[in-house]
Amino acid sequence: MQALNLPTYSFNIKPDGGRNFILDIIRRKYVALTPEEWVRQNFIHYLNKEKNYPLSLMSVETGFILYEVNKRSDILIYNRQGKAVALIECKAPEIKITPKVFEQIVRYNLKYELNILMVTNGLQHFCSRLNHIDHSTEFLKEIPSFESLILG
């Protein structure tokens, strides 16, 4: 798989029927190793190992309904009280992070109304803090640690 702009981690990858599968440490099962899944698994490890996000407070591919259509959020981060606090959208490395990608996560956030949105394609990572009162958006210089995320 493609090298990403993230630290290098080890993964459990197994071939099956001509395809590769990667162990998702959140869902605790092997899933198809697509370019987007490669980014998602690397970003989960990054959040956990570098930014101290507890694995137990992450969920992956959480289903929800938006305008009567079934959708899935890539990664949701919860605080210690079980309330969602951040939404993360992962794209394959060849997908450029454009305003259209941000429109998708903002649309998904209509369901959650969270203050922190992150977008990554494994090469570029963006984190924004939303102010729902004045409808402003601030792009953060870096991905916050878990503690600063839940305290900020």
Secondary structure, 3 states (H helix, E strand, C coil): CCCCCCCCCCCCEEEECCEEEEEECCCCEEEECCHHHHHHHHHHHHHHHHHCCCHHHEEEEEEEEECCEEEEEEEEEECCCCCEEEEEEECCCCCCCCHHHHHHHHHHHHHHCCCEEEEECCCCEEEEEEECCCCEEEECCCCCCHHHHHHC
